[in-house]
Amino acid sequence: MKVTGTTTTGSALWTLDLVSAHGYAPKVSKCLQCGEAVAASKRRGQPRKFCTDRCRELAKLARNRQPEVQTVCPHCSTLYTTVQTKTGKLLRQFCSRVCREQASHVAAYRLHYRTANVDLLRARREVRRASEDYRKAELKRDRERKQARMAIDPEYKAQMKLAARANKLKTYYNLSIAEFEAMHEAQNRLCSICQKPNLQKCHEGRLVIDHDHRTGTSRRGKIRGLLCGFCNTGLGYFKDNPTLLIKAANYLESYNNSTVSSVSDEE
């Protein structure tokens, strides 16, 4: 005996033909959620509890009070509503049964193609990696992954900042963090010129390394000392020229002396 039932799953309308293998008609029941008639399953002839996956989700939502979320189907990019479990997993990964079956077929085909064309894919990958655009895109992806992880993992962010600082000290000054801290403590964490701590927030209270710019990139032995950010910037503006600094000092002293004498004359 042949029983035909029509069920709507997502946006696909499909017809289910059930034939009893034992000579009797399958049982027909009502959906526990919406009350529509539901034909029996093809395997055992037992009645279904729900007419669609959507009704099954709504019933589970009512039973467990789990929140509903809207997400995008990874196969057809359609926005659909599903239930999110307490662990954060989506109860339905695809918008419909059709998309789920098609996605499984595509995944199987891709696996078969990768297995049968290993040498070809390896050769294409090597050609891609040799290009400058690929290297730039790979660096960009790595940077985005690191930034995304640092946004949610404070411990990882601190580790990356420490690694970047150690790399900069080693590359530009041939110093380790321990050697830099020893220099810091030797100066009592005070600037060699103004004898004050570094108040610039960008340096997090640490003094900056001052080196002789005539030697180009600084190396060990070319470091002059540790300065605060303001004094280090001032030396750069005066181009590390002692003559200019002396002229600037004489200019300020002459102005201060003239100001003091004018004030005393008025009194």
N, C-alpha and C positions, 0 to 999 in steps of 0.2 A: 504494500500500500504506500502511496506517495503523498507526503504532506509538504506543502510549500509555505514557508514563512518569510516575511519581508522585514528586515531590520535595518535601521539607520545607524551607522557608526561614523561619527565625525561628519564629513561632507560626502562620503561615499555611500551609495544605496546599493545594497547587494541582496541577492535572493538565495536562500538556503534550501536546497532540496534534500529532504531526509527520507531515506528508504529503510524500512524496518528489515533487518536481516533475519529476524525470527518469525516473520509472518504476521506481525501485529503492528498497529499504528503507534508511533511514539506518543508519549504523554505530552499534553499541552497545558501549560500553567500560566500564571500571571506574574509579571515583573513585581518584585517586592518594593520597588521604588516608585514606578509610574503607573503600574496596574495594567499595562498592555500585555496582550497574549504573547507567550514565548514558547517556541517549539523546543522539543527535546534536542539534546546534543546528538551528533552523528555517531559517536562511539558507543555509548552505553544505553542510549534511549531514555536517560533520566531527564527530567525537566530542568531547564535552566532557572536560576534564581533571578537573573537580571537580563534585560533585553539588550543592553549596550554596556560598553565599558564606562560610559559616562554615568549611567545609573548605578553601577557598582561603586564608582568613586563617591557619588553623592551619599550612598548608603553608609560607606565607610566614614565619610566626613561627619554624618549625623551621629554615628556610633562613637567615634573617637574624638570628635570636635577638633579635627585637624584643619589648619588654615588652607584656603584656596589661593593659588598663585597663578599669574599669567606668564607664560613663557613662549618661546619660539620653537617650532618644530625643527629639528636639525636636518630633516630631509627636504621638506617643501617650504620652509621658512614662514609657515602660517602661525599666527598668534592663537594660542588655545589655552584653556583653563584646566588645571589639574590640581591634585592635592599634594601638599608637601608634608612629609613625615617629620617626626620629632628629630630625626638625625639630619634633616635637611635634604634628604633624597626625594626626588620627584616620583610620584606613584606611577605616572605614565610618561615615558620618554618621548613618545611621538603623538601627533594629533589624532591619528586613526590607525586602524589595523592595516590598512593598505600601505601607509607610509612605513610602518614597522616592517612589513614583509619586503617591500621594495628596498629598504635600507639594508636589510639582511642579505638580499641578493647582491646588492652593490658591494657590500663589504666582502662577501665571498669571492666575487669576481676580482676585486682588487688584490686580495690575498693570493689568488691563483695566478694573476698576472705578475705580481712581484716575485713569486716563487719560480715561474717559468722564464723570467727575463732578468735574472740577477746580474749577469755581466753587462747587459745593455744599460740597465739602470745605474750601475756603478760607473760606467763610462760617462753617462750624462751628468752624473753628480760631480765627477771630477772636473768636467768642462765648466760646469756652473760655478764651482768653488774657485776656479782659477780667475774668474772675472772680478774686476774691481767693484762692480755694482753689487755682486753677491756678498763680498766682504763687508761693504758698507751696510747692506741690509742685515747681515748677521750681527754686526756690532750694534746696530740700532735695536734689534730684537733682544739681545743680551742686556742692553741698557734699560729697555722697557721692563724686562722681567725683574731685574734688580730693583728698579724703582717701585714696581708693584709690590714686591716682597717687603721692601723697606717701609712701605706705607702701612703694612699690617703687622710687622715684626720689629719691635723696638730693639730687641737684642741683636738681630741681624744688622740693623741700621748702625748700631754702635760699632759692631765688628767691621763693617765696611768703611766707616769713617776712620777708624784706627788704622786699617790696612792702607787706605789712601794717604794718610798722614805719614806712615812709615815709608811708603814708596816714594813720596815727594822728598823726604829728608835724605833718603839713600840716593836718589837720582840726582838731585841738585847740589847737595852738600856733602854727600858721602858720610852721613851721620846716621846712627841708630837712635831710636827714641830714648834709650837709656843714656846715651852720651849727651843728647840734647837736654834731658832733665838734669844731668850732672852740671852742665853749664848754667842752667837756670838756677840751681841751688847755689852755685858758686857766686852768683851775683845777687843772691837773696831775693830773686824774682823782681829786681828793680832795674830800670833802664840805666845804661852806662852814662848817659848824658844828663838827664833830668832827675835821676834817682827816684823815679815814680813807677808804679806798676802800670801795665798796659790796660787802659780803660776801654779800648775798642771792643765791641761785642763780637765782631767777626773773628777775632783771634781767641775768644773764650778765655781772656785773662793771661794768655801766654805771650811772652816777648817774641819778637820776630828776629830772624837772623840777618845781620848786616854784614855784607861782604864787599870786597874791593871790586868795583865794576870794571876796572881797567883790565882785570884778568879774565873777563867774560864770565862764563858759567863758573860758579864758585865750587871749589873743592877743599878738602881738608888742608889747613894751613893758610888759606886765603880768607877765612872768616875773621872779621874784626871784632865782633862781639854781638851782644843781644841788646836790642833797643825796643822802645815802645813804638807803636804804630805812627804816632805823630812825629817823633824825632826821626824815624827812618824815612818818612815821607818828606820831611824838611830837607834832609841831606840830599835826597834825590832831586828836589827842586833846585838846590844850589849846585847840582852837578858834582858833588863831592869835591868842590874846589875850596880849599882853606882861605884863599885870598878873598873870594866873594863873601865867605862867612865873616872874616875879619872886617871887611868894609860894612857889612850889615850891622855888626856889633858896634862899630864906630859911629855909624849913622844913628842907631838907637841911643847911644850914650850922648851924642851931641844934642839930640832932640830932648832927651831927659834933662840934660844940664841947662839948656836954654829955658825949658819950662820951669825948672826950679828957680833960676835966677829971676825970671819975670814975676813969679809968685812972691819972692822975697822983696822985690822992689815995690810991689803994690802994697805989701804990709808996711 
